[in-house]
C-alpha cells in the first residue's frame, strides 16, 4: 500500500475543536467524565490515543459517535506506522518472501 500524502487527522484534534466550539474547558470536561486533566490534554494534543473506553466517555458527554473516534484513531495509527523509516523496505521483503502463498 502506498505511503499516505498526509497523516490523517488525530481524533483529539476533532475533540479539541468540539470543546472550543461548545465553550467547554478541558479541565471541566476532564472532571465531568472522570479522567485526569493531563490525560484529556494529551488526547486533545495528539500525544495519547483515543481508546474505546475514552470514546465511550466522549459519547456519553458530548453525543459524538465513539466508533467514528476509534476509526479515526486506527487510520492515524496506520499512517504513523507506515511512515516509520524502516517499514517500507521491511514490508517489501515480507511480500517477496510470502508471494508464493498468494498464488
C-alpha positions as a Markdown table, in Angstrom:
| # | Residue | x | y | z |
|---|---|---|---|---|
| 1 | Unk | 0.0 | 0.0 | 0.0 |
| 2 | Unk | 1.3 | 3.5 | -0.9 |
| 3 | Unk | 2.5 | 5.8 | 1.8 |
| 4 | Unk | -0.2 | 8.4 | 2.5 |
| 5 | Unk | 0.4 | 12.0 | 1.4 |
| 6 | Unk | -0.5 | 13.3 | 4.8 |
| 7 | Unk | -1.2 | 11.9 | 8.2 |
| 8 | Unk | -5.0 | 11.5 | 8.9 |
| 9 | Unk | -6.5 | 13.8 | 11.5 |
| 10 | Unk | -6.0 | 12.6 | 15.1 |
| 11 | Unk | -9.4 | 12.3 | 16.8 |
| 12 | Unk | -8.1 | 14.5 | 19.6 |
| 13 | Unk | -8.0 | 17.4 | 17.1 |
| 14 | Unk | -11.7 | 17.0 | 16.4 |
| 15 | Unk | -12.5 | 16.7 | 20.1 |
| 16 | Unk | -10.4 | 19.8 | 20.9 |
| 17 | Unk | -12.3 | 21.8 | 18.3 |
| 18 | Unk | -15.6 | 20.5 | 19.5 |
| 19 | Unk | -14.9 | 21.6 | 23.1 |
| 20 | Unk | -13.8 | 25.0 | 21.9 |
| 21 | Unk | -17.0 | 25.5 | 19.8 |
| 22 | Unk | -19.1 | 24.4 | 22.8 |
| 23 | Unk | -17.2 | 26.7 | 25.2 |
| 24 | Unk | -16.2 | 23.7 | 27.4 |
| 25 | Unk | -12.8 | 23.9 | 29.1 |
| 26 | Unk | -10.5 | 20.9 | 29.1 |
| 27 | Unk | -10.5 | 21.0 | 32.9 |
| 28 | Unk | -14.3 | 21.0 | 33.2 |
| 29 | Unk | -14.6 | 18.2 | 30.6 |
| 30 | Unk | -12.0 | 16.1 | 32.4 |
| 31 | Unk | -13.7 | 16.5 | 35.7 |
| 32 | Unk | -17.1 | 15.6 | 34.3 |
| 33 | Unk | -16.0 | 12.5 | 32.5 |
| 34 | Unk | -13.8 | 11.3 | 35.4 |
| 35 | Unk | -10.5 | 11.5 | 33.6 |
| 36 | Unk | -7.4 | 13.4 | 34.7 |
| 37 | Unk | -6.8 | 16.7 | 33.1 |
| 38 | Unk | -3.4 | 15.6 | 31.9 |
| 39 | Unk | -4.9 | 12.6 | 30.1 |
| 40 | Unk | -7.5 | 14.7 | 28.4 |
| 41 | Unk | -5.0 | 17.3 | 27.4 |
| 42 | Unk | -2.6 | 14.7 | 25.9 |
| 43 | Unk | -5.5 | 13.2 | 23.8 |
| 44 | Unk | -6.5 | 16.7 | 22.6 |
| 45 | Unk | -2.9 | 17.4 | 21.6 |
| 46 | Unk | -2.4 | 14.2 | 19.8 |
| 47 | Unk | 0.0 | 12.8 | 22.3 |
| 48 | Unk | -2.2 | 10.0 | 23.5 |
| 49 | Unk | -4.6 | 7.7 | 21.6 |
| 50 | Unk | -8.4 | 7.8 | 21.9 |
| 51 | Unk | -9.2 | 4.4 | 23.4 |
| 52 | Unk | -12.5 | 2.6 | 23.2 |
| 53 | Unk | -13.2 | 3.5 | 26.8 |
| 54 | Unk | -12.4 | 7.1 | 26.3 |
| 55 | Unk | -14.5 | 7.2 | 23.1 |
| 56 | Unk | -17.5 | 5.9 | 25.1 |
| 57 | Unk | -17.0 | 8.6 | 27.7 |
| 58 | Unk | -17.0 | 11.2 | 25.0 |
| 59 | Unk | -20.2 | 9.8 | 23.6 |
| 60 | Unk | -21.9 | 10.0 | 27.0 |
| 61 | Unk | -20.7 | 13.6 | 27.5 |
| 62 | Unk | -21.0 | 15.1 | 24.0 |
| 63 | Unk | -23.0 | 12.6 | 21.9 |
| 64 | Unk | -20.2 | 12.1 | 19.4 |
| 65 | Unk | -20.1 | 8.6 | 17.8 |
| 66 | Unk | -17.5 | 6.5 | 19.5 |
| 67 | Unk | -16.9 | 4.2 | 16.5 |
| 68 | Unk | -16.0 | 7.3 | 14.4 |
| 69 | Unk | -13.4 | 8.3 | 17.0 |
| 70 | Unk | -11.9 | 4.8 | 17.3 |
| 71 | Unk | -11.8 | 4.5 | 13.4 |
| 72 | Unk | -10.1 | 7.9 | 13.2 |
| 73 | Unk | -7.5 | 6.7 | 15.7 |
| 74 | Unk | -7.0 | 3.5 | 13.8 |
| 75 | Unk | -6.4 | 5.3 | 10.5 |
| 76 | Unk | -4.0 | 7.7 | 12.3 |
| 77 | Unk | -2.1 | 4.8 | 13.8 |
| 78 | Unk | -1.7 | 3.0 | 10.5 |
| 79 | Unk | -0.4 | 6.1 | 8.8 |
| 80 | Unk | 2.1 | 6.7 | 11.5 |
| 81 | Unk | 3.3 | 3.1 | 11.4 |
| 82 | Unk | 3.7 | 3.3 | 7.6 |
| 83 | Unk | 5.8 | 6.4 | 7.9 |
| 84 | Unk | 8.5 | 4.6 | 10.1 |
| 85 | Unk | 11.7 | 4.8 | 8.0 |
| 86 | Unk | 12.3 | 1.0 | 8.0 |
| 87 | Unk | 8.7 | 0.0 | 7.4 |
| 88 | Unk | 8.5 | 0.2 | 3.5 |
| 89 | Unk | 11.6 | -2.0 | 3.0 |
| 90 | Unk | 10.6 | -4.4 | 5.7 |
| 91 | Unk | 7.1 | -4.9 | 4.2 |
| 92 | Unk | 8.6 | -5.3 | 0.7 |
| 93 | Unk | 10.9 | -8.1 | 2.0 |
| 94 | Unk | 7.9 | -9.9 | 3.6 |
| 95 | Unk | 5.9 | -9.5 | 0.4 |
| 96 | Unk | 8.7 | -11.1 | -1.7 |
| 97 | Unk | 9.1 | -14.0 | 0.8 |
| 98 | Unk | 5.4 | -14.7 | 1.0 |
| 99 | Unk | 4.5 | -14.1 | -2.6 |
| 100 | Unk | 4.3 | -17.9 | -3.3 |
| 101 | Unk | 1.5 | -18.2 | -0.7 |
| 102 | Unk | -0.7 | -15.8 | -2.8 |
| 103 | Unk | -0.8 | -18.0 | -5.9 |
